[in-house]
Amino acid sequence: MASRSHQKPGSGPSQRQLSVGEKVRHALTEVMQRGEIRDPLLEKAVVSVSEVRMSPDLKLATAYVTVLGQDDVTPFVDALNSNARFIRGRVTPALKQMKYMPDIRFREDTSFDNFARIDALLRSPEVARDLDEDETDDEETK
């Protein structure tokens, strides 16, 4: 039987990686909501886990987080990473069906920044002008 542990570069995450990543995200979200992390910075913050990406061997979980109302997320990410072992212990009961408990690392989620940048581009006068020209061309061909 062929081993599937080696992924082709460029092929997306497997169904198993996506499923386990979502379970880890839910477990992390529960720990954050319960306020179990005793860190002065994190106690007063609302941390949102937007995505968890799993390594192909499911031994490493990268959690992408945002902090509501904060422009600079770096200190919060650092605090989460310094408490990663404690957090890993707290999510273990929710993930007891896993063979290995993944190491968790936290990263800043920049996807919202990308969405905002794309939205700003789409609203720019140059793009609006091009869209108006396309609509005029469509009406003329009818």
Secondary structure, DSSP 8 states (H G I E B T S, - for coil): -----S--TT----HHHHHHHHHHHHHHHHHHHHT----HHHHT--EEEEEEEE-TTS-EEEEEEEETT-S--HHHHHHHHHTHHHHHHHHGGGGTTSSS--EEEEEE--HHHHHHHHHHHHTSHHHHHHHHHHHHHHHHH-
